[in-house]
Amino acid sequence: QVQLVESGGGLVQPGGSLRLSCAASGSIFSIYVMGWYRQAPGKQRELVAVINSGGDTNSADSVKGRFTISRDNPKKTLYLQMNSLKPEDTAVYYCYADVSTMSRKRMEYWGKGTLVSVSS
């Protein structure tokens, strides 16, 4: 079994910053792609940013230049540095991981989410 636990969400004023973390644990042989998705009230879940094991990244146009995704492979931890936050960034942010387990099964996992609220 693999667990993804997010942390770092909270309430922040427009223009502020937050750093999200996602720690992966459990029966992990290797982690391929990791990413952040978000779901705002009444909307579908959308991609925020993804990163592969080699450090290549891709992000949504709406966050380019403001959000930075990174990962620490030895620590099995994913990060999202969010700067210049806007009210429209308000959402539950979910961590995602494409994992090869110790039994060599390729599986996708999701965290339970962390709430980011941007409001004055």
Contacts in CASP RR format, 6 or more apart in sequence:
PFRMAT RR
TARGET T0000
AUTHOR 0000-0000-0000
METHOD contacts of the structure
MODEL  1
QVQLVESGGGLVQPGGSLRLSCAASGSIFSIYVMGWYRQAPGKQRELVAV
INSGGDTNSADSVKGRFTISRDNPKKTLYLQMNSLKPEDTAVYYCYADVS
TMSRKRMEYWGKGTLVSVSS
1 26 0 8 1.000
1 27 0 8 1.000
2 24 0 8 1.000
2 25 0 8 1.000
2 26 0 8 1.000
2 27 0 8 1.000
2 28 0 8 1.000
2 97 0 8 1.000
2 99 0 8 1.000
2 101 0 8 1.000
2 107 0 8 1.000
2 109 0 8 1.000
3 24 0 8 1.000
3 25 0 8 1.000
3 26 0 8 1.000
3 109 0 8 1.000
3 111 0 8 1.000
4 22 0 8 1.000
4 23 0 8 1.000
4 24 0 8 1.000
4 95 0 8 1.000
4 96 0 8 1.000
4 97 0 8 1.000
4 109 0 8 1.000
4 110 0 8 1.000
4 111 0 8 1.000
5 22 0 8 1.000
5 23 0 8 1.000
5 25 0 8 1.000
5 95 0 8 1.000
5 111 0 8 1.000
5 112 0 8 1.000
6 20 0 8 1.000
6 21 0 8 1.000
6 22 0 8 1.000
6 93 0 8 1.000
6 94 0 8 1.000
6 95 0 8 1.000
6 111 0 8 1.000
6 112 0 8 1.000
6 113 0 8 1.000
6 114 0 8 1.000
7 20 0 8 1.000
7 21 0 8 1.000
7 22 0 8 1.000
7 23 0 8 1.000
7 114 0 8 1.000
8 18 0 8 1.000
8 19 0 8 1.000
8 20 0 8 1.000
8 21 0 8 1.000
8 114 0 8 1.000
9 18 0 8 1.000
9 20 0 8 1.000
9 93 0 8 1.000
9 114 0 8 1.000
9 115 0 8 1.000
9 116 0 8 1.000
10 18 0 8 1.000
10 114 0 8 1.000
10 115 0 8 1.000
10 116 0 8 1.000
10 117 0 8 1.000
11 117 0 8 1.000
11 118 0 8 1.000
11 119 0 8 1.000
12 18 0 8 1.000
12 85 0 8 1.000
12 116 0 8 1.000
12 117 0 8 1.000
12 118 0 8 1.000
13 118 0 8 1.000
13 119 0 8 1.000
13 120 0 8 1.000
14 85 0 8 1.000
14 86 0 8 1.000
14 87 0 8 1.000
14 118 0 8 1.000
14 119 0 8 1.000
14 120 0 8 1.000
15 83 0 8 1.000
15 84 0 8 1.000
15 85 0 8 1.000
15 86 0 8 1.000
15 118 0 8 1.000
16 83 0 8 1.000
16 84 0 8 1.000
16 85 0 8 1.000
16 118 0 8 1.000
17 81 0 8 1.000
17 82 0 8 1.000
17 83 0 8 1.000
17 84 0 8 1.000
17 85 0 8 1.000
18 82 0 8 1.000
18 85 0 8 1.000
18 116 0 8 1.000
19 79 0 8 1.000
19 80 0 8 1.000
19 81 0 8 1.000
19 82 0 8 1.000
20 36 0 8 1.000
20 79 0 8 1.000
20 80 0 8 1.000
20 82 0 8 1.000
20 93 0 8 1.000
20 95 0 8 1.000
20 114 0 8 1.000
20 116 0 8 1.000
21 77 0 8 1.000
21 78 0 8 1.000
21 79 0 8 1.000
22 34 0 8 1.000
22 36 0 8 1.000
22 77 0 8 1.000
22 78 0 8 1.000
22 79 0 8 1.000
22 95 0 8 1.000
22 97 0 8 1.000
22 111 0 8 1.000
23 75 0 8 1.000
23 76 0 8 1.000
23 77 0 8 1.000
24 31 0 8 1.000
24 34 0 8 1.000
24 76 0 8 1.000
24 77 0 8 1.000
24 78 0 8 1.000
24 97 0 8 1.000
24 99 0 8 1.000
24 109 0 8 1.000
25 76 0 8 1.000
27 101 0 8 1.000
27 102 0 8 1.000
27 103 0 8 1.000
28 76 0 8 1.000
28 99 0 8 1.000
28 100 0 8 1.000
28 101 0 8 1.000
28 102 0 8 1.000
29 99 0 8 1.000
29 100 0 8 1.000
29 101 0 8 1.000
29 102 0 8 1.000
29 104 0 8 1.000
30 53 0 8 1.000
30 99 0 8 1.000
30 100 0 8 1.000
31 53 0 8 1.000
31 73 0 8 1.000
31 76 0 8 1.000
31 97 0 8 1.000
31 98 0 8 1.000
31 99 0 8 1.000
31 100 0 8 1.000
32 52 0 8 1.000
32 53 0 8 1.000
32 98 0 8 1.000
32 99 0 8 1.000
32 100 0 8 1.000
33 50 0 8 1.000
33 51 0 8 1.000
33 52 0 8 1.000
33 53 0 8 1.000
33 96 0 8 1.000
33 97 0 8 1.000
33 98 0 8 1.000
34 50 0 8 1.000
34 51 0 8 1.000
34 71 0 8 1.000
34 78 0 8 1.000
34 95 0 8 1.000
34 96 0 8 1.000
34 97 0 8 1.000
34 98 0 8 1.000
35 47 0 8 1.000
35 48 0 8 1.000
35 49 0 8 1.000
35 50 0 8 1.000
35 51 0 8 1.000
35 69 0 8 1.000
35 78 0 8 1.000
35 95 0 8 1.000
35 96 0 8 1.000
35 97 0 8 1.000
36 48 0 8 1.000
36 49 0 8 1.000
36 50 0 8 1.000
36 69 0 8 1.000
36 78 0 8 1.000
36 80 0 8 1.000
36 93 0 8 1.000
36 94 0 8 1.000
36 95 0 8 1.000
36 96 0 8 1.000
37 45 0 8 1.000
37 46 0 8 1.000
37 47 0 8 1.000
37 48 0 8 1.000
37 93 0 8 1.000
37 94 0 8 1.000
37 96 0 8 1.000
38 45 0 8 1.000
38 46 0 8 1.000
38 48 0 8 1.000
38 89 0 8 1.000
38 91 0 8 1.000
38 92 0 8 1.000
38 93 0 8 1.000
38 94 0 8 1.000
38 116 0 8 1.000
39 45 0 8 1.000
39 46 0 8 1.000
39 91 0 8 1.000
39 92 0 8 1.000
39 94 0 8 1.000
40 88 0 8 1.000
40 90 0 8 1.000
40 91 0 8 1.000
41 91 0 8 1.000
43 91 0 8 1.000
45 94 0 8 1.000
46 60 0 8 1.000
47 59 0 8 1.000
47 60 0 8 1.000
48 59 0 8 1.000
48 60 0 8 1.000
48 63 0 8 1.000
48 67 0 8 1.000
48 69 0 8 1.000
48 80 0 8 1.000
48 93 0 8 1.000
49 57 0 8 1.000
49 58 0 8 1.000
49 59 0 8 1.000
49 60 0 8 1.000
49 63 0 8 1.000
49 67 0 8 1.000
49 69 0 8 1.000
49 80 0 8 1.000
50 57 0 8 1.000
50 58 0 8 1.000
50 59 0 8 1.000
50 69 0 8 1.000
50 96 0 8 1.000
51 57 0 8 1.000
51 58 0 8 1.000
51 69 0 8 1.000
51 70 0 8 1.000
51 71 0 8 1.000
51 78 0 8 1.000
53 73 0 8 1.000
55 71 0 8 1.000
57 69 0 8 1.000
59 67 0 8 1.000
59 69 0 8 1.000
62 88 0 8 1.000
63 82 0 8 1.000
63 89 0 8 1.000
66 82 0 8 1.000
66 83 0 8 1.000
66 84 0 8 1.000
66 85 0 8 1.000
67 80 0 8 1.000
67 81 0 8 1.000
67 82 0 8 1.000
67 83 0 8 1.000
68 80 0 8 1.000
68 81 0 8 1.000
68 83 0 8 1.000
69 78 0 8 1.000
69 79 0 8 1.000
69 80 0 8 1.000
69 81 0 8 1.000
70 78 0 8 1.000
70 79 0 8 1.000
70 81 0 8 1.000
71 77 0 8 1.000
71 78 0 8 1.000
71 79 0 8 1.000
72 79 0 8 1.000
78 95 0 8 1.000
78 97 0 8 1.000
80 93 0 8 1.000
82 89 0 8 1.000
82 116 0 8 1.000
85 116 0 8 1.000
85 118 0 8 1.000
86 118 0 8 1.000
87 118 0 8 1.000
87 119 0 8 1.000
88 118 0 8 1.000
89 116 0 8 1.000
89 118 0 8 1.000
90 116 0 8 1.000
90 117 0 8 1.000
90 118 0 8 1.000
90 119 0 8 1.000
91 115 0 8 1.000
91 116 0 8 1.000
92 113 0 8 1.000
92 114 0 8 1.000
92 115 0 8 1.000
92 116 0 8 1.000
93 113 0 8 1.000
93 114 0 8 1.000
93 115 0 8 1.000
93 116 0 8 1.000
94 110 0 8 1.000
94 111 0 8 1.000
94 112 0 8 1.000
94 113 0 8 1.000
95 110 0 8 1.000
95 111 0 8 1.000
95 113 0 8 1.000
96 108 0 8 1.000
96 109 0 8 1.000
96 110 0 8 1.000
96 111 0 8 1.000
97 108 0 8 1.000
97 109 0 8 1.000
98 106 0 8 1.000
98 107 0 8 1.000
98 108 0 8 1.000
99 106 0 8 1.000
99 107 0 8 1.000
99 108 0 8 1.000
99 109 0 8 1.000
100 106 0 8 1.000
100 107 0 8 1.000
101 107 0 8 1.000
END
